[in-house]
Structure formats: C-alpha cells, structure tokens
Amino acid sequence: MIHKSVYIILATNFLCCKNHEKNACSTSKSLSEDNIINSYLKAGAWKYHYLDNRFTQWIDKGIAQDSTIAYLWQQKALPLWKQHRYDEAIGYYEKATALKPEVWLSRLGYLKCVFAKHLWHPLH
C-alpha cells in the first residue's frame, strides 16, 4: 500500500514539473520575443519613417535574429503596402498569419477583400 502511494506522489510531482518547464519555456520565448521587438523595432525601425530604407534594414535584422516572430513579418509588409506593392506585402502577411493565425488571419482576410482588385490578375 505504501509503495503505490509513493509512486502516485512521484508521478504527480513529475507531471507537475514537466508542465512547469513547458510554461517556463513559453515565458522564456515571449521574453525573448519582447527583447527582439524592443531591440529591432522600438530602438531601431520605429525611429525612421516606414519608407526609409533603414526601417526595413532594422526589421530584416530582427527577422535574422528570430524569423518566428509574426509581428516582424507584418511590419516588413507595411512599407510595401504603402507603396502599393500588394502582392509582395500579402506574402509577408501570409508568413505572419502562418506563425500567429489568431492575431493576423482576420487582418489578412480583410486586406485581401478590400484590395482584391489589386491582387487579381485578368486572364488573357
């Protein structure tokens, strides 16, 4: 009887520790993401107008650091969108959406609907 309860306690502790490690990794990822956004957007790209080449250079540095941050891809799309280079911009929005659909899917859908006339190519 005692042995079974010891195993149950050990198994419970093991599962709790595993869950805690998973949450710690998730927290660590978001801290890293925040650091990259602070370093490459707030202290870098956002100091320049979005049509300035330095804006894009800072974003590219951030993406080189961590290409899994959806917000960087969305920011990379912004100057292209403002220059009416919709096809290129949509590609970056699609990357952002693939990484974080809960944030960017609705925006991507909206942009595709509103600017559909620019994204469709007539068949000849």
N, C-alpha and C positions, 0 to 999 in steps of 0.2 A: 504494500500500500504506500509506504513512504517513497519508494523508488518512483512510482508513477507520478506522484505529485511533484517530485523534484524534476522529472522530465518535462512536465507540463509548465512548471515555472521557468525552466531554462528555455524551452521552446518559445514561450511568450516573450521573455526578455530578448531573445534572438530576433524575433519578428519585429518587436518594437524598435530595436536598434537599427535593423535594416530600413525600416520606414523612416526613422530619424535621419539616417545617412542620405536617403533619397531626397528628403526635404532640404537637407543641408546642401546637397549638390544643386538643387533647384535655386536656392537662395544665393549660392555662390555664382551661378550662371547669371542671375539677374544683377548681382553686384558688378560682375564683370561687364555686362551689357551697359549698365548705368555709367561705369567708368569710361567705356569706349564712346558712348554718346556724349558724355561731358568733355572728353578729350578732343574728339574729332568734329563734333557738331558745335557745342556751346563755345568751346575755346578755339575752334577752328573755322569751319564752314560758315557758321552764322555771323561771323564778323564781316562777311563780304556779301554783296548783292548776289542773288542766285544766278545771275547771268555772267558774273565774274568767273573766269577760269579757276581761280583759287577756291571757290565754293566747291566745285566738282573735284578738284585735287584733294581737298580735305576729306570729302566723302569717300573717294577712292582709297585713301589711306585707312580709313575706318573699316571699309569692306575688306581690305587686305588683312587687317588685324583679325576680323571675325565676319565672315560672309554669311553668318546665320542670323544676323540682326535685321529683321524685316524693315524697321524704320529707316535704316541706312539706304535700302533699296528704294523706298518711297521717296526719300529726299533726293536720291540720284535722278529719279523721274521728273522731279519738279521743274528744273530748268528746261528740260526737253519739252515738257508740256507747254510751258510758257512761250516756247519758240515754235509752237505748232508742229512739232515732230512727234505726232501722236503714236505712230507705230512703234518707235523706239521707247517712248515713255510707257506704253502699255506693257512692253516686255519687262520693264523693271517693276511695274505694279504687279505683274503676274508672279515675279520672284518674291516680292513682299507677301503676296497672298498665299503662295505655297508655304512660306515659312510661318505665317501667322494669320490663317484664314479668318479667325474670329474677329480680327481687327480690320483687315483690308479687303475682304471679299465684297462687302457691300459697297465700298468706295470704288473698287474695280468695276463692279456691275453698273454703278451709276455713271462712271466715266465712259464706259462702252456704250451705254444707251444715249447719253447726252451728245457725245461726239461721234456717234455711229456713222454719220455722213462722211467724216474724215477717215474712218477706218475701213470702209468698204471700197473695194476697187471694182469698177464696172468690167463686165466680161465683154471682150471684143472678139 
